């Protein structure tokens, strides 16, 4: 099989590939048993943006930052946006939070009590206002809603509550921002989860309105689920809007992307890269994907982990763009199983790191971002500067 290593084309591929970092990925996080503090943790949202800007400065590929409300609530969003702009960043998606208040014990938008649903809707309205104030490209909704026991609530009633609520959220959302509906097949509820899979998320997104889309979190699937197939179907239906990129071993582990199953990430990117070359509706959908990161670095240092994430995503995206599409299609049509698989393996086994190094040097970036950061002394200086105050973290 041939690999088209057209450097000019691949540099253009890298120029267009943009990663969106999570503000919460720089805070102190942990397991359900303990939050593990780290030196130099940001004390507020401005310092989270500073850390994200450091990652972008070393990688050149992460100019967007997602915010989480109320974790990133501020008094002046214009000033926050200006702070981001001064550091070469833009504010990305706004993430809602209706899973930490006491009132949400039995759910939020699907709660049986209308007063609790109204409270959740007020929060969604606040998030829509923040989208407008920051120019964010999306409002992302993940719900912890579900039940713990059979008979606790009525499935169909909860579905109708969700449909009504998300349609109302969509109508409040300023154009052209999208409503991203996230799914998770288990947790925190033990018996059923209201948005448990991609089918339910797609149903709700479509019912919400024309800007409703589905976000795929790589950690939100059962073992053995073929995520690349889900991606292909959502692309074909034109409803795939974004990713929460991470990796896992057991459940929603939020590990560094491709740290456990790198080939799966390549296969997912293969579906996206292939569709992105088409003039079809799936192609348009693929070209509008937001590549967002959702990772909680509990024990590893956060800025290095994010740098590693971005560079790993770049490598796997490049590999996916090396697949010989004509040869792959010919092998598929001929029933050449080994040949078709070889098309993917040839691209995956190609070492793209030298090209990435040349691309970085052409943009005055360090050829090896992680090594350069670790040698810079910035981590030590940051820890020293942030000794006082209260670090940001999970409540």
N, C-alpha and C positions, 0 to 999 in steps of 0.2 A: 504494500500500500504506500502511496505517496503522501508526503506531508508538505503542504504549501507554506513554506516558511518565508512569506513575503513580509520583510521587516517593516516596510512602510505601512502596510495594511494592519499589521499587528500593533504597531505603535498607535495607530488611530483607534484600534479596539481599546487599548489601555486608556487613551485620552477620554473615551466616552464612558468608561466604566466607573461609576460613582458609588461609594459606600456611605451609608448613613449610620452614625454611631449613636448609642443610647446614653443619655446623660447619667442614668442610674448605674451604668456599667463602671463608673468611676467612684461610686459611693461605697461605704462599708456594707457588705452583704454577708450572708451566711446561710446556714441550713435552718430547719425548723427548731433546731436545738440551741444554736448560738450564732450570733453575728460576730465575725472576726475582724477586729480593727487593724488597719494598716497605717504606717507613718505616711504623712503627706496627703491624706485623704482630703478632698475638697470640703470646704465648710459651707458652701452655698452654691447656687446655680451658676453664678459668674465663674467660680473656680472650676466647676465641672466643664464649662465651656473652654476655659484655659487649658485643661488637660486634653480635651478633644482637639483643640487647636494644635497641641504638641504632636498628637498622632498624625494629624493632617500635614504638619510641617515636615515630618520625617517620611511620610509615604506619598504625599501629593494626591491621594485618592479618596479622602474622607472629609469633604467640605460641609457635610450636613450633620445636624445633631437633632435627635428626637428628644422631646421633653415629656415628662410624666407629671400630671397634675393630680393631687396637690403637692407632690414632692418638689416640683420646680415652680411653684406659685411665687410670683413677685408682684410688687406694686406697680411697676412701670415696664410694660412689655416692649414699648418703643426703645427704652434704654437697654433692655436685654438684647433686642435685635441689633442695636447699634454696637453693643459690646461684641456680639458675634461677628458682625461685619468687619470691625476693626481687626479681628484675628483671622480673617479670611474664611469665615464660616457663614452658613445660612441655617436658619432654624427649619427643621424638617417636620415630621409628623408630631401631632399632639396626642398623647396617650391618656385615656380616661382611667379613673380609679374608683370603682364602686365595689370594692371587696375588702376594705379594711375597717370601715365604720361598724360600730355595734349594731346599728339599724339593719345592716345587710346580712345578718346571720341567716335569714331564710331567702336571701336573694336581693336583687336590686331592681332592674327593669322587669324581671319576671316575678317579683315578690307578690304574694297574695294581698298585701295591704296597699291600698291606693296611696296612702300618705307616704309610705316608703318609696313607692314608684315615683311619686312626685318629687321627692328629695333627689333621687337618682337623676331624674330629668333636669332638675335645676343644675346639677353638676354637669350634665351633658351640654346644657346651654352655656354654662361658663366656658367649657372647653371649645365650643363653637366660637365664642367671642374671642378667645385666645387665638384660635386659628385666624380669625380676621385681623387681629392686632399684630400678629407676627408674620402673616403671609405664609403660614404653614401649608404644605401640600395635601395634608390629610388629617382626619381624626380617626384614630385607631381605637376600637372598642373590643376589649376582652372582658368577659364576665365570669365571675366565679359562681354564677347561679346554678342551682341544682337542688336535689333533695338527698337525704340520707337514708330514708326508709320507704318501702312500698306503702302507698296510700297517703303519704305526707301531703301531696298536692296533686292536682290534675295535669297530666302532660299537655293535653290540648289547650287548656286554659292558659298555661304558661307560654305556649307557642304563640297564641294570639296576643298576649301582653307584649311579648318581645317584638312581634311584627309591628304592632301599633307604635311602640316606643321608637324603634329604629327608623320607621318611616317619618316620625316627627323629628328625630334627630337629623335625618337627611335633609328635611325641608328647612331646618334652621342653619345648616352648614353653608357658609358662603362659597359661591362658585369661584374658581373651578375645583376647589378642594374635594377630595374623595372621602367617602365613609368606608373604612377598612374594617371588616368583620373577621375576628379571629376565633378559631375553634380550638378545643382541647378535649380529648376523649375521656379524661378523668381528672379529678382533683379540682377544688377542695371537697366537693360533695362526693359521697361514697356510693349512693345508689344510682343516681342518674345526673348527667350534666346537660344543661339546656342547649348549649351549642357544642355538640360532642364530636362533630366530624365535618369534613369539607362539604358534604351534601347539605347539611343543615345551614352552614355558613353561606353557601351559595344561594339557598332558598331565601334566607333572610336578606342578603345583600340585594338580590333582585327585587324582592318585595319592597325594600326601602326606597329604591329609586335608581335613576340612570347612572348616578355616580357611586352606587354601591359596589364594592369589590371585596374579594376574599384575600386575607393574608395567611400565608402558610408559615407556621413555626416548625422548624425541623425537629424539635423535641416533643411535639404534641401528637405523636402517633404511637400506636401499638407496635410491638416487636414484629418484624416481618412485613409491615405495610410497605407497599411500593410507592414511595413518595414521588418518584419521577413520573409515574403513571398519573397520579393525582394532578401534578403540575401540568402534564400534557392535556388532561381533560379540562382543567380550569382555563388553560390558554385557549383551547379550541372553543370553549363557551364564551370567551371574552370577558371573564370575570376575575381573573387573577390580577391582583393589584400590588402585592408586596410580599416580601419574605421577612421573617425573623430568623436570621442566620445564626446558627450555633451547632453544637453536636451533643450527643448523649451516649451513655452506655445502658442505663436502666430506664430512666423516665425523662422528665423535663430538667435535665442536668445543667443546661446553659453553659456547656463547655466551649472552648475555643473551636471555631469552625474547622472541620476536617481533622480534628485531633484524634478521633476514634475511627471514623469511617470515611476516609478521604475519597474513595471511589464513588460513594453515594453522592457526595457533593458534585463531583465531576459529571455524573449521569444526570443529575438535576440541571446543571448548567448546560449540558448537552441539549436537553430539550428546549431550553430557553434560547440558546445561541442559534439552534437550527430554525426555530420558529421566527426569530428576529430577522432572518434573511428573506422571509416571505413577504409578499405584498398582500397577504390575506388578512382577515380580521384577527386571526391568531398572531400574525406578525406584528400588527399594530399594538395588540395587547402586550406582547413580549417587549416591545420597545418602550413601553410605559411603566415597566416594573420598577418599584422602589426596593433597593437592596439594603434593607435595614438589619442591623445587628441587635440581637437580644441576648446578652451574656451577663452573668453575674460571677465575677471573678472573686471567689470566696477566700482562696488561700494563695493564689498566684498574684504577683504584682500587676496592677491594673493597666497602667499605660503600656508596659511591654506586652501584656496579653492582647491589648487592642491593636498594637502595631503588628504582632504576629497574625492576628485575625485578618487585617486588611491585606497584608502581603500574601497570605494563603489564599484568600478569595481572588486576588489578582492572578495568581498562578493557575488556579483551577479554571477561571474564566478564560484565560489564554489557551489552556489545553482544550477546552470545549470548542474554541474557535478554530482549532487546528484540524478538527475532524474533516475528512474528505467526504463532503456531502454527496457528491456524484457517485463516488465508489460505494458509499454506504447504501444509497438508494438502489444502485444496480445489484448489489449483493442481496438486498432484501427482496427485490422483485424476482431474482433468480433462485430464491430459497437457499442461498449460500450462507448457512448459519455461521460457520467458522469465519468466513470472509467478512461478514457483517460485524461480528464481534471484534475481529482484528482491526477494523477501521477505528473502533473506539479505543482499543488497547494501544494502538500505535500513537494516537494523539495523547492519551493519558501518560504513556511512558516517556514522552518527549520532555527533556529538561528545558524549561523556559526561563530559568533563573538568569542565564547570561543576557537574554534579551531584556528582561526586566531591569537588570543592572544598567544596561546601556540607555534604556528609556529614562531611568531615574537621573543618570548623570547628565543627559541632555536637558533635563529640567532643573539642574543644580540641586538635585536631591542626593542623599547618600546612597551608594550602590547597595549597601546592606543596612536598611533602616534600623533593625533591632540592635545590631552590634553597635551602630553609631550612637544610638540613644543610650545604651548601657555604658558606653565609654565617655559620654558627655558630662557626667556629673549632675545632670538636671534632676534626677530622682533625689539625690542627697540634698540638693539645694531646696527643692520643693518641700521635703520633709522638715528641713530646718525652718523654712519660712512659715510653715503652717503648724507650728508646735502649739500655739494658743488657740482657744476656741473649741467649738463643738463640731466634730466631723459629721458630714451628712451620711445618713444611713437608713436602713429599714427601721421603722418605728417599733 
